[in-house]
Every structure is written in structure tokens, then in C-alpha cells.
Amino acid sequence: MTSLKDKTLFITGASRGIGKEIALRAARDGANIVIAAKTAEPDPRLPGTIFSAAQEIEAAGGRALPLQLDIRDADAVAAAVDKAASHFGGIDILVNNASAISITRTTDTPAKRYDLMMDINMRGTFVCSQACIPHLKRAANPHILVLSPPINLNPKWLGAHPAYTASKYGMSLLALGMAEELRGDGIAVNCLWPKTIIATSALKVAQAGLGEMGRLPKIMADAAHDILTSEARSRSGHTFVDEEVLRARGLTDFSAYLVTPGATPIIDLFLDEA
């Protein structure tokens, strides 16, 4: 399968950034996109709402269903998934993209921020997957894609920001566990992480100028498309890195993805430099 035409994707956090870029790539195939995100009103710091994303998706050739959703609310997630499945006639793919971040030491991480990361990153991945699984079991080539890193036990990453690291590794552990649990149902569950930092509006707000040394979200969208169009029964239980996915497809020149032409992009968190 090389196209996502007529497939229905439920994407969390798809109002901007990597989630929206994955949605737009699928939309160009003619896919149905459920934009499950919190932002319904414009934020002066972070452009993009579920409604503006829906307009872009439809302009790109897809069909969109914008749903305002806080993925920490399990009942709201279940209702949104059922509404999406009813609207489009099923769900083929879940992309667990929504995430909270705090690059802080233990003593500098308020308990409220710790709870937010665990609730959005780990719990959100769990409840969204749980709600979608019954629908995915009825799909022809079902996938769950979790945007989380390979589990790297290098003390550098364990000690840098323990709470955030635990929340992201927790997402990966859930994905690997579900991959084995759902193998008999033919549902692929994989992780995807960027080799380098990705220039998103959230990164620009968090650390101005850093995004100039990164790559465009399009590289993650292209890698996700490759994974999501593959045969689910034969490609599950992996923690993929975007560049490695595209290299396996034959791509060797990544300059088109650079924010700043000629720059050497910064390697992302949790990945050791070669």
C-alpha cells in the first residue's frame, strides 16, 4: 500500500506542528483526518487551531473533522473516538502525537508540571489507544503510531530531566507492550522520533532561535507516511527514527528538510551522536 486514500486517521495534537504536518501529508492522499486537540481559540504565541487545521487539510485534498479534546479526560476521549468512527465509518490509524514537555531537573519540576507530562504523555497515549483499539480491530491495515523515542539508558538522558524522560520512555514502553499484545489482531504499534530537533512553533516559543538549527516537520510526516502505508502485520514493535526510515527507502540527501540551508542540524534528545 502506497497511499492513505480513504483511510481515517485520529491524530492527537493535530492543530499545529508535527501532528498537523502528518495530517497534511495524509490529506494529500485523500485521507480522512480527525483533528483531536485542545486549541479551538487562537493563541497569540502559538498559531493554529483545530478549525484552521481543518481548512488546511481540506485544501490539501482530505476530509477533516475538528474535535476539541483534552486527552486527559478518558470519557471525553471515548466519546470523541466514537463520534469520529461514526462520522467516517471507522478508524484505521491512531497517531499519539500530543505531548507535554519540561526540560527541567527534579528540584525544578513542580509536581503540577510532572502530573501534566504523565497525564498527557503516558495516560493520554494509553486512553486514546484503549478507545481506538476496538475500531482498529475492524480496519483492513490498522496502525498506532506513538511519537516517542527509542529507550536509551545512557545516564546522560536519564539524569538530564528525569520526569520528562520517564514520561516519554513510558510512551515507548506502552507502544512496545501494545505491539506484542495486539500482534494477533494484526494491529501495528510503532514509535517514531526525529533524528534532529524539529522547528515547530512550540520550540520557537520555548527557545527562540534554536529551531533555525533544526529540520522542518515535513521530515517526520514523510517518515510517518512510510510507516503508516506499510503492511501492519509485518512492521510492528519498532522504535523508528525519521532519518533511518527514509534512508531505508533510499533517501540520502536531507538538505531539503533543513530550516537553514547548509546548517548542521542539532541531534534531538535521547539520541547519542554517532
Secondary structure, DSSP 8 states (H G I E B T S, - for coil): ----TT-EEEEETTTSHHHHHHHHHHHTTT-EEEEEES--S--SSS---HHHHHHHHHHTT-EEEEEE--TT-HHHHHHHHHHHHHHHTS--EEEE---------GGGS-HHHHHHHIIIIIIHHHHHHHHHHHHHTTSSS-EEEE--------HHHHHHSHHHHHHHHHHHHHHHHHHHHTGGGT-EEEEEE-SB-B--HHHHHHSTTGGGGSB-THHHHHHHHHHHTS-GGGS-S-EEEHHHHHHHTT----GGGBSSTT----B-TT----
